[in-house]
Amino acid sequence: MGQENKVSLNLDSIVKKYLNELKASGFKGEIDTSYSTTLVHSTDNSIYQQFPQAVIFAKSNEDIQTALSLADKAEFRQLSFGPRGGGTGTNGQSLTGGIVLDLSRHMRQILEVNTEEKWVRVQGGVIKDQLNDFLRPLGFFFAPDLSTSNRATVGGMINTDASGQGSLVYGKTSDHVLALKCFLADGYELDTCQIPMEAAQNLAKQDSRQGHIFRDVLNSCVENRAKILDVFPKLNRFLTGYDLKNVLSDDMQSFDLTRIIAGSEGSLAVVAEAKLNILPIEPYKTLVNINYDNFDSALRHSPFLVSARSTSVETVDSKVLNLAREDMIWRSVADFLETPAHIISDGLNMVEFNGINESDINTKVRALTNQLDSLIESKKAGVLSYSITTNKADILKIYAMRKKAVGLLGNTKGAQKPVAFVEDTAVPPENLADFITEFRALLDSYNLSYGMFGHVDAGVLHVRPALDLCDDKQQAMLKPISDKVSELTKKYGGLFWGEHGKGFRSEYGPDFFGPELFLELRRIKTVFDKHNKLNPGKICTPIDNETVLAGVEGPLRARYDQLIPINIKTSFQDTLNCNGNGLCFNYNESTQMCPSYKITKDRRDSPKGRAMLFKEWTRLQAAQGVELPLQQSAYFDVTKSQVQISEAGELAQLNHEVKRAMDACLACKACSTACPVKVDIPNSRAYFLHFYHQKYGRGFKDYVVGNIEKLLPLMSRGASILNPVIGSKLVNKLSKWGLGYQDLPLLSTKQPEGAEYNYEALSQLSQSQKDKYVLVVLDPFTWFYEAELIAATIKLVNKLGKKAVLLPFHSNGKTQHVKGFLSEFKATARATSAFLQQAASLNIPMVGLDSALVFVYDDEYRKVLSDEERGDFHVLTIHEWLKQQDLGTLTPTSVAESLTLMPHCTEETNARAASSAWKSIFDTLGIQINSPSIGCCGMAGTFGHESKNQVASQALYNASWQPHVQSSILVATGFSCRSQVKRFEGRKPKHPVEFIADIL
């Protein structure tokens, strides 16, 4: 056995001993060494991947102190820790080969707020948007804005000294931190805040842990003041890690140790609590969106826009704009950002004005637009057009598009993906255009494409070159490009790391600081963490420590991605494209993605976590010689097992851990559309479950659910007999105990009749005659459980002067797909596609009533069938068909005063979203409709009926739906959603079609 393996085994035994002692010492949080948890915490939003030895989830300050104090014992000195918040860093700051100390799962409490003194005190795991949602009703906000604000934690923001939009006015995170409660590597509690210089000097004289820290920091900052002022760039985005300049006030009368910790990337201390400055919300806001002929024009015009006394100037290039246009988010901003047909915009600047006085903002905006009108008329500065937005909700939608830009770049077609490694350079704003010209020339010399967006007011532009890091030749470009960009930023008086910290770019620290100042950084690291236990290798190392600084050629994710089988890459590119952006960690319960993560706060239960687990599972299977087939291959044409998955090595554990994570998935498919890179977990889940159950077998309930579409026609014949049985409390208990399902819906006792489906007769009609017909595609839920909706549809179609033809029922297959019966699902898809393709040849519109099932024809069918097998038939959703009709012919007998629409999450995140369509439909009928932002109802097909999911199902319902169901009149578009409301509220809301039919 090699020496390296001996060291590794020895360290593993030390870790195990430490964790056992930690458990026995009163640590209240979770301790997790599972393969799945260490895997999910091995990445962030960067190109790097580093497996930790374990993950510990602290629940309190005491937990943090206990963990670190124990690790200070001599026998555990080899252990290191990586503090972790939201894991949104783009340079691997929170990655560690040691033990992850996670604060994001439990330490999310807002502890205290004082609006008179304008401060709030929070735990380190509080999420930025969570904090502002709390402060908004009080009239305040926490200023630093980030594109990842719905999942980035305050502790992480402090450790990277984060900033984003509006930093020219509001500054960075460190400008708003009033005090910190931290724990050092030995468990010592350190409280920091700004104090008079004299008090700091007195503390520095004390022979104590705190005294030694004050002494060394004071010495470094005071004795090297002139050099610090000379080396540190005079930028809004001042230096991160360690900020020797701002520890001292400009007049040298105050001292603030907080400034050293802010931006230290967890290498000095674990930030447990923070007291933050909060600002009053300015009531008036205006956004001016300016289109340019090219991106260079947008950059060169930005200094003028800053001089217009704006709050912020954000920019987006054509690549990002075009990707946004292809994403579902564009429909929310198209009205504000679309340009006239004759104008092609290749650059966009978004100029924001805020104020407490409306007339003051109007004056600023008027002055700007007068200038813009003049430039457009004279065809100067590349200005093509502009629009003005004053509605705050609309402005938030535009910024949501801008925030999604990072993730959208990951959805670029092809193997080359824009990646973050030189993406947060900062230069003086007046130098930005020339700097970017050279930057682009550098990337062009490597024949690379790239996307650009950022904060031009602060001289920060995010540039992401497109590379295929699985290609060794392109991987080799990382270091030379990084070297040249570092030199270029120095040339223009800027910073290589202007916003997102150093992380694996720490190797450039010595060159930037110079030997004298870098030695001072090492002295500070030594007095805080002499044994190099906190995030070793990041920023600097203690004096006399030989640890190599983290470099850009560090542990790349591509090392693992290169080993993924080609069949998997071909079939599951959407899942494998997950770039770690983490939008699925969004804490907001009124958003659709991801319901399971919102409940458990376990990152394995997120699309990102599941994508990582699926990818690793396929990699390890391939390493054992298992050849997993293409999803569209003939392998799934037969039900007999031909491939047996392996359970060798780590797979003995991982097979079941992936199953656990996939079981918690609701298969709502929000990730497949709401995720910027369209990670489709339900598709990967079905594939995994197919092979898992071939290896380990299935329970009886899976066969019941998988075959429900075959059983329902038989059950419906005896509905009047079965319903009293199904609805009895005794049978519900027996079903819960025996099948693991409960609260099952009752069957319809009678199906309505529409016009007869006679293919031969219909095919003989002229097109004008066919235009009077509609083919209704029956799904198992509405046909067998909600016949009243079918009847309402027939009535509505008749009122529109047409005839509804009910197509013969053919299985949809969704339940087979959800449970991983892929061979059976493929057979269903093939047979149903053949039938619908024939029906489509009539050239009569085909309409489905449950969107979640309609989408299966266009999504899941295409994943398992060839183009020829699938055909080109198209099934409209009912709202799509109604929007095409002349609804002016309908005469409501009564009009509701108010109506609340609750959309199905699966359809709301789809490009064929229902809310806007139903609003248009009801507007035509003269009915005011309210459509609140809601997440998942918690039912999601069979998920909410499974007994093991009851706690999660009701928690989701209570969090997002329950507050809205008190509305006097409620309509819901999803069968699952209506069933969920009925079982918790005792009343079933109508489908919009039922509501309309009832008032005609």
TORZAZA-687971 format. One line per 8 residues: number of its first residue (from 1); their letters; for each residue x, y, z of C-alpha. Coordinates in steps of 0.1 Angstrom, whole numbers. Example, Ala and Ser with C-alpha at 12.3 -4.5 7.8 and 13.67 -1.06 7.14 Angstrom:
% residues 2
1> as> 123,-45,78  137,-11,71
***
This chain:
% residues 1000
1> mgqenkvs> 0,0,0  14,34,-9  22,61,16  -6,83,3  -32,56,9  -19,50,45  -22,87,52  -58,87,38
9> lnldsivk> -68,57,59  -53,72,90  -72,104,84  -104,86,79  -101,69,113  -94,103,129  -125,117,113  -146,88,125
17> kylnelka> -133,92,160  -139,129,160  -175,125,147  -182,99,174  -169,122,201  -188,151,186  -220,131,188  -213,122,224
25> sgfkgeid> -205,158,233  -240,172,230  -239,184,194  -276,189,186  -274,191,148  -270,164,122  -238,146,114  -238,130,79
33> tsysttlv> -211,109,62  -233,94,36  -220,92,1  -249,112,-12  -245,141,12  -208,144,7  -214,143,-30  -240,170,-30
41> hstdnsiy> -217,192,-9  -187,186,-32  -198,214,-56  -210,249,-56  -217,273,-85  -182,269,-98  -163,246,-122  -147,227,-92
49> qqfpqavi> -156,196,-73  -140,185,-40  -154,158,-18  -156,166,19  -150,139,46  -183,147,63  -210,173,66  -222,186,100
57> faksnedi> -254,208,102  -252,231,132  -284,241,149  -270,268,172  -240,288,182  -233,261,208  -231,235,181  -205,256,162
65> qtalslad> -184,261,193  -187,225,203  -175,213,169  -146,236,167  -135,233,203  -134,195,201  -114,197,169  -87,218,187
73> kaefrqls> -76,188,207  -41,177,196  -54,144,182  -78,162,158  -54,190,147  -52,175,112  -88,181,106  -100,211,86
81> fgprgggt> -134,228,82  -152,246,54  -180,269,66  -209,268,41  -240,289,35  -260,288,3  -232,272,-18  -237,299,-45
89> gtngqslt> -200,308,-49  -186,308,-84  -150,301,-74  -152,272,-50  -149,293,-19  -169,269,3  -155,236,-11  -133,217,12
97> ggivldls> -116,183,14  -122,185,52  -155,187,71  -183,210,58  -198,231,86  -232,240,72  -253,268,86  -279,271,59
105> rhmrqile> -302,242,69  -311,253,105  -295,287,114  -321,308,96  -335,328,124  -340,366,123  -332,373,160  -339,410,166
113> vnteekwv> -349,442,147  -347,478,157  -363,501,132  -356,533,152  -319,526,152  -321,509,118  -305,475,124  -314,439,124
121> rvqggvik> -296,409,140  -297,376,122  -281,341,122  -256,333,95  -279,310,76  -306,336,69  -313,340,32  -310,375,17
129> dqlndflr> -346,375,2  -360,360,34  -345,389,53  -359,415,29  -393,398,29  -393,402,67  -382,438,66  -405,450,37
137> plgfffap> -437,454,59  -416,475,83  -405,498,54  -368,487,54  -344,466,33  -309,451,35  -292,468,6  -266,446,-12
145> dlstsnra> -283,429,-41  -273,397,-57  -285,376,-86  -286,346,-62  -305,366,-35  -333,339,-31  -308,313,-19  -276,332,-8
153> tvggmint> -271,334,30  -261,364,50  -231,345,63  -220,337,28  -225,373,17  -202,384,45  -176,359,38  -174,369,2
161> dasgqgsl> -182,406,9  -208,402,-18  -223,430,-38  -242,434,-70  -267,458,-86  -267,492,-71  -233,490,-54  -223,524,-67
169> vygktsdh> -249,538,-43  -253,511,-17  -218,497,-15  -208,461,-6  -220,438,23  -192,450,45  -205,486,43  -237,473,61
177> vlalkcfl> -222,450,87  -223,467,122  -212,437,143  -204,400,141  -205,370,164  -179,346,152  -161,314,163  -125,308,156
185> adgyeldt> -108,275,147  -103,266,183  -139,274,193  -131,309,207  -160,333,205  -151,366,190  -175,395,188  -166,424,166
193> cqipmeaa> -178,459,159  -164,494,152  -146,509,183  -125,539,189  -88,535,180  -78,541,216  -100,512,228  -85,490,201
201> qnlakqds> -50,499,212  -58,491,248  -72,457,239  -41,450,218  -20,453,250  -39,424,267  -23,390,269  -54,372,257
209> rqghifrd> -67,355,225  -86,387,216  -56,409,226  -32,390,203  -56,394,173  -60,431,179  -23,435,183  -13,418,150
217> vlnscven> -41,433,130  -33,468,143  4,463,135  -3,452,100  -28,479,92  -11,509,109  26,502,100  18,494,64
225> rakildvf> -8,521,59  10,540,31  16,508,11  -19,496,16  -33,528,2  -10,526,-27  -17,490,-36  -54,487,-29
233> pklnrflt> -73,499,-59  -96,530,-55  -127,512,-67  -163,509,-55  -156,471,-56  -126,473,-32  -104,444,-23  -117,413,-7
241> gydlknvl> -97,391,18  -83,406,39  -94,442,37  -65,458,55  -75,492,42  -109,496,57  -101,482,92  -91,517,100
249> sddmqsfd> -113,547,93  -99,574,69  -92,597,99  -75,568,118  -98,574,147  -117,541,147  -110,504,143  -133,477,130
257> ltriiags> -121,441,131  -153,432,112  -137,444,80  -110,418,82  -136,390,85  -158,403,58  -144,388,26  -122,363,43
265> egslavva> -140,334,27  -143,314,59  -106,312,63  -105,332,96  -137,325,114  -172,310,112  -198,338,111  -227,327,134
273> eaklnilp> -245,360,138  -245,395,122  -259,428,131  -267,446,99  -275,481,89  -309,485,72  -322,513,50  -357,528,45
281> iepyktlv> -373,517,13  -376,545,-11  -412,546,-23  -406,557,-59  -387,537,-85  -383,540,-123  -365,518,-148  -354,530,-182
289> ninydnfd> -345,502,-206  -322,513,-234  -316,493,-266  -283,497,-285  -270,486,-319  -242,466,-303  -227,458,-269  -198,482,-272
297> salrhspf> -222,511,-277  -240,501,-245  -206,500,-226  -194,533,-239  -226,550,-230  -227,538,-194  -205,567,-179  -231,591,-192
305> lvsarsts> -259,571,-176  -241,571,-143  -237,608,-145  -275,611,-148  -276,605,-110  -290,570,-114  -290,544,-86  -277,516,-109
313> vetvdskv> -268,508,-145  -271,471,-155  -261,457,-189  -269,426,-209  -254,415,-242  -272,400,-272  -262,364,-262  -279,366,-229
321> lnlaredm> -309,385,-244  -314,358,-270  -312,330,-244  -338,349,-223  -361,351,-253  -361,313,-255  -369,309,-218  -402,310,-200
329> iwrsvadf> -391,341,-182  -394,362,-214  -432,361,-214  -431,381,-181  -409,409,-195  -417,409,-233  -441,439,-229  -413,460,-215
337> letpahii> -382,448,-234  -394,439,-269  -382,463,-295  -401,475,-326  -400,450,-355  -375,471,-375  -350,473,-346  -325,446,-337
345> sdglnmve> -310,452,-303  -276,437,-295  -271,454,-262  -293,466,-233  -287,490,-204  -312,491,-176  -310,524,-157  -327,526,-123
353> fnginesd> -338,556,-104  -349,555,-68  -361,583,-45  -384,595,-17  -397,623,-39  -416,614,-71  -410,648,-88  -372,645,-82
361> intkvral> -372,611,-100  -394,625,-128  -369,653,-133  -340,630,-136  -358,606,-159  -370,635,-181  -335,648,-184  -322,614,-194
369> tnqldsli> -350,607,-219  -345,641,-236  -309,632,-242  -319,597,-255  -345,612,-278  -318,635,-292  -293,606,-297  -320,585,-314
377> eskkagvl> -329,613,-338  -293,621,-346  -284,584,-347  -255,587,-323  -241,566,-295  -258,535,-309  -290,543,-291  -319,526,-309
385> sysittnk> -349,529,-286  -360,529,-249  -389,521,-227  -399,533,-192  -412,511,-164  -426,526,-132  -446,497,-118  -425,480,-90
393> adilkiya> -439,445,-98  -429,449,-134  -395,462,-125  -389,431,-103  -398,409,-133  -372,426,-155  -346,422,-128  -356,385,-124
401> mrkkavgl> -347,381,-160  -314,398,-154  -307,376,-124  -315,345,-143  -288,355,-169  -262,335,-151  -282,303,-153  -294,310,-188
409> lgntkgaq> -259,310,-201  -256,274,-189  -284,265,-213  -263,274,-244  -265,246,-270  -236,223,-276  -208,209,-254  -191,243,-249
417> kpvafved> -208,260,-220  -200,296,-207  -181,290,-175  -171,311,-145  -134,316,-140  -126,351,-152  -160,365,-147  -159,392,-121
425> tavppenl> -131,416,-131  -135,452,-119  -119,483,-135  -126,520,-132  -159,525,-151  -143,550,-174  -118,523,-185  -144,496,-189
433> adfitefr> -151,498,-227  -114,498,-236  -108,470,-211  -136,449,-226  -123,455,-261  -90,440,-251  -107,412,-231  -128,403,-261
441> alldsynl> -97,403,-284  -80,379,-260  -110,355,-260  -113,358,-298  -76,348,-301  -87,315,-285  -117,313,-309  -141,313,-279
449> sygmfghv> -176,326,-278  -188,342,-246  -217,359,-229  -215,393,-210  -237,410,-184  -231,430,-153  -229,462,-134  -213,488,-157
457> dagvlhvr> -219,516,-132  -193,499,-110  -170,488,-138  -178,451,-132  -187,429,-162  -194,392,-160  -176,375,-189  -181,338,-193
465> paldlcdd> -161,321,-220  -177,290,-235  -155,259,-229  -160,222,-230  -140,213,-199  -143,176,-207  -120,183,-236  -84,183,-223
473> kqqamlkp> -72,209,-248  -99,233,-238  -93,225,-201  -57,235,-206  -69,271,-216  -80,279,-180  -46,288,-167  -32,309,-196
481> isdkvsel> -65,328,-200  -66,335,-163  -30,347,-163  -36,371,-191  -69,384,-177  -51,390,-144  -25,410,-162  -51,429,-181
489> tkkygglf> -70,440,-150  -37,453,-135  -31,473,-167  -64,491,-164  -61,497,-127  -86,470,-117  -91,438,-98  -92,402,-110
497> wgehgkgf> -118,394,-83  -142,424,-82  -173,407,-69  -171,369,-64  -141,364,-42  -109,344,-48  -115,308,-40  -94,288,-64
505> rseygpdf> -79,319,-77  -60,325,-45  -28,317,-63  -29,352,-78  -29,369,-43  9,371,-38  14,388,-72  -14,413,-66
513> fgpelfle> -5,422,-30  33,420,-34  56,401,-10  54,427,18  16,430,21  10,393,14  33,385,44  9,407,65
521> lrriktvf> -21,386,53  -2,355,64  5,371,98  -32,378,102  -41,342,91  -16,329,117  -30,348,146  -66,338,138
529> dkhnklnp> -59,302,126  -23,291,132  -30,254,124  -47,263,91  -79,245,100  -104,269,84  -107,267,46  -70,259,40
537> gkictpid> -55,271,8  -79,299,3  -66,335,3  -34,327,21  -17,303,45  -3,308,80  34,316,83  56,285,83
545> netvlagv> 28,265,67  36,247,34  0,243,21  -2,252,-15  -26,280,-24  -57,270,-43  -52,275,-81  -74,277,-111
553> egplrary> -63,243,-122  -77,228,-90  -101,199,-86  -124,203,-117  -158,188,-119  -149,178,-155  -126,151,-140  -158,132,-132
561> dqlipini> -179,144,-161  -155,130,-186  -163,95,-173  -201,97,-179  -212,71,-205  -220,85,-239  -255,69,-238  -263,88,-207
569> ktsfqdtl> -249,121,-221  -270,116,-252  -303,107,-234  -300,130,-204  -281,161,-215  -306,183,-197  -299,167,-164  -261,165,-170
577> ncngnglc> -261,202,-179  -267,213,-143  -241,239,-137  -247,243,-100  -265,277,-103  -288,265,-75  -320,284,-85  -338,253,-72
585> fnynestq> -327,263,-36  -351,292,-38  -365,296,-3  -397,313,-15  -427,290,-9  -448,308,-35  -425,296,-63  -430,263,-80
593> mcpsykit> -394,249,-79  -386,228,-59  -414,217,-35  -395,188,-19  -365,209,-11  -386,236,4  -399,211,29  -368,191,39
601> kdrrdspk> -341,217,33  -319,187,24  -300,196,-8  -302,160,-20  -339,167,-24  -334,195,-49  -330,192,-87  -293,201,-84
609> gramlfke> -288,174,-57  -307,148,-77  -289,157,-109  -256,151,-91  -267,119,-76  -280,106,-110  -248,116,-127  -226,100,-101
617> wtrlqaaq> -247,68,-102  -243,65,-139  -205,71,-136  -200,45,-110  -222,20,-129  -201,25,-160  -169,20,-139  -183,-14,-130
625> gvelplqq> -188,-23,-166  -226,-18,-167  -237,-5,-201  -268,15,-195  -289,18,-227  -301,49,-246  -335,60,-235  -349,57,-270
633> sayfdvtk> -332,23,-276  -349,-10,-285  -339,-22,-250  -372,-8,-237  -392,-26,-263  -393,-57,-241  -401,-60,-204  -376,-87,-197
641> sqvqisea> -345,-75,-178  -313,-75,-198  -291,-51,-178  -285,-57,-141  -271,-27,-122  -241,-32,-100  -239,-27,-62  -201,-30,-60
649> gelaqlnh> -181,-6,-38  -199,28,-32  -229,16,-52  -240,-7,-24  -248,25,-5  -255,49,-34  -281,28,-52  -304,32,-22
657> evkramda> -295,68,-14  -304,78,-50  -337,59,-45  -344,78,-13  -339,112,-30  -359,102,-61  -388,90,-39  -391,124,-23
665> clackacs> -395,140,-58  -431,150,-66  -424,146,-103  -441,180,-108  -416,189,-136  -412,225,-125  -374,219,-127  -377,210,-164
673> tacpvkvd> -389,245,-173  -382,268,-143  -345,258,-141  -324,280,-163  -307,250,-179  -339,229,-179  -327,201,-156  -354,174,-160
681> ipnsrayf> -354,153,-129  -387,133,-134  -372,120,-167  -340,109,-151  -359,96,-121  -381,73,-143  -349,59,-159  -332,52,-126
689> lhfyhqky> -363,36,-110  -366,13,-140  -332,-2,-133  -334,0,-95  -366,-20,-94  -352,-46,-119  -324,-52,-94  -343,-50,-61
697> grgfkdyv> -380,-57,-70  -411,-37,-64  -439,-34,-38  -475,-43,-48  -486,-7,-47  -463,2,-76  -481,-23,-98  -515,-9,-88
705> vgniekll> -504,27,-96  -486,17,-128  -516,-2,-141  -543,22,-128  -553,32,-164  -561,-4,-171  -580,-9,-139  -601,23,-140
713> plmsrgas> -623,12,-170  -632,-19,-150  -637,-1,-117  -659,26,-133  -684,0,-143  -691,-7,-106  -686,29,-94  -719,30,-75
721> ilnpvigs> -709,-1,-55  -672,8,-51  -676,44,-40  -691,37,-6  -663,12,0  -635,35,-11  -650,64,9  -654,45,41
729> klvnklsk> -630,53,70  -623,16,75  -612,10,40  -592,42,41  -573,28,71  -569,-6,54  -556,11,23  -532,32,43
737> wglgyqdl> -519,1,61  -519,-24,32  -512,-3,1  -496,28,16  -522,50,-1  -550,70,15  -578,96,8  -584,81,-26
745> pllstkqp> -609,100,-48  -643,87,-57  -652,75,-92  -677,92,-115  -709,72,-116  -718,82,-151  -698,95,-181  -714,121,-204
753> egaeynye> -719,115,-241  -705,137,-268  -709,135,-306  -699,100,-319  -663,95,-330  -665,79,-364  -632,84,-382  -646,74,-416
761> alsqlsqs> -675,97,-413  -655,127,-400  -629,122,-428  -656,127,-454  -665,162,-441  -653,193,-458  -629,215,-439  -655,241,-432
769> qkdkyvlv> -677,213,-417  -647,200,-397  -642,235,-383  -674,229,-364  -660,200,-344  -636,196,-315  -619,163,-306  -617,159,-268
777> vldpftwf> -587,138,-257  -598,119,-226  -574,115,-197  -579,89,-169  -585,115,-141  -611,137,-157  -629,108,-175  -631,84,-146
785> yeaeliaa> -631,108,-116  -645,141,-129  -672,134,-155  -688,167,-145  -658,185,-161  -663,166,-193  -700,175,-193  -691,212,-187
793> tiklvnkl> -667,211,-216  -693,196,-239  -717,224,-228  -691,252,-234  -682,238,-268  -718,237,-278  -724,273,-266  -695,283,-290
801> gkkavllp> -714,268,-318  -694,236,-322  -697,199,-314  -675,181,-289  -664,146,-300  -651,124,-272  -622,103,-285  -621,67,-273
809> fhsngktq> -601,65,-241  -565,56,-246  -540,53,-218  -517,83,-213  -490,65,-194  -480,92,-169  -484,69,-139  -462,43,-156
817> hvkgflse> -435,69,-162  -437,83,-127  -431,48,-112  -404,39,-137  -422,12,-158  -403,24,-188  -409,-6,-211  -447,-5,-204
825> fkatarat> -447,33,-208  -430,31,-242  -456,6,-253  -484,29,-241  -467,59,-258  -463,41,-291  -500,28,-292  -515,62,-281
833> saflqqaa> -493,81,-305  -505,59,-334  -541,65,-325  -537,103,-320  -517,106,-351  -546,91,-371  -571,114,-353  -548,144,-361
841> slnipmvg> -551,136,-398  -587,147,-397  -574,183,-392  -598,189,-363  -584,205,-332  -576,180,-304  -580,193,-269  -570,179,-235
849> ldsalvfv> -585,190,-201  -556,183,-177  -525,201,-188  -501,179,-168  -513,149,-190  -514,169,-222  -477,178,-217  -468,141,-216
857> yddeyrkv> -475,138,-253  -450,165,-262  -424,157,-236  -421,122,-222  -434,106,-255  -406,123,-274  -380,111,-249  -388,74,-255
865> lsdeergd> -400,74,-291  -384,82,-324  -398,111,-344  -415,86,-367  -431,67,-339  -443,99,-321  -456,116,-352  -464,152,-355
873> fhvltihe> -499,153,-338  -505,182,-314  -530,183,-285  -540,217,-273  -547,225,-237  -583,237,-231  -571,272,-224  -551,273,-256
881> wlkqqdlg> -581,263,-276  -605,287,-258  -581,316,-265  -585,309,-303  -623,311,-301  -647,341,-304  -658,343,-268  -678,374,-275
889> tltptsva> -707,351,-285  -710,339,-249  -735,356,-227  -729,350,-189  -761,350,-169  -742,363,-139  -708,378,-132  -687,370,-101
897> esltlmph> -674,400,-82  -640,383,-77  -625,351,-88  -592,335,-76  -574,312,-101  -551,286,-86  -530,271,-115  -514,237,-115
905> cteetnar> -476,241,-109  -468,218,-138  -486,240,-163  -476,273,-147  -439,266,-153  -444,253,-188  -441,275,-218  -478,269,-224
913> aassawks> -486,285,-190  -523,289,-181  -526,319,-159  -522,346,-186  -545,326,-209  -573,323,-184  -569,359,-174  -575,369,-211
921> ifdtlgiq> -604,345,-213  -621,358,-182  -614,394,-192  -634,388,-224  -663,375,-202  -661,406,-180  -649,387,-150  -621,401,-128
929> inspsigc> -596,374,-120  -569,372,-93  -540,349,-98  -517,348,-68  -482,335,-69  -483,300,-54  -462,270,-53  -471,233,-53
937> cgmagtfg> -503,222,-36  -486,191,-23  -507,165,-42  -488,161,-75  -506,131,-89  -502,102,-65  -476,118,-42  -501,133,-18
945> hesknqva> -520,101,-16  -490,81,-4  -491,76,33  -454,82,38  -457,116,22  -485,131,44  -464,154,64  -447,169,34
953> sqalynas> -479,170,14  -498,190,40  -469,212,48  -467,223,11  -505,229,10  -504,250,42  -474,270,31  -487,281,-3
961> wqphvqss> -523,271,-10  -542,272,23  -540,310,27  -558,316,-6  -585,290,-5  -606,312,18  -615,332,-13  -653,334,-19
969> ilvatgfs> -649,318,-54  -620,296,-63  -611,278,-95  -582,254,-99  -568,241,-132  -553,208,-119  -571,176,-110  -545,170,-83
977> crsqvkrf> -550,205,-69  -588,202,-67  -585,169,-50  -560,183,-24  -583,212,-16  -612,189,-12  -595,166,13  -582,195,35
985> egrkpkhp> -611,219,31  -641,196,25  -651,214,-7  -638,209,-42  -631,240,-63  -643,240,-99  -622,239,-130  -624,272,-149
993> vefiadil> -644,255,-177  -670,243,-151  -672,278,-137  -678,293,-172  -703,266,-182  -723,272,-150  -728,309,-157  -739,305,-193
***
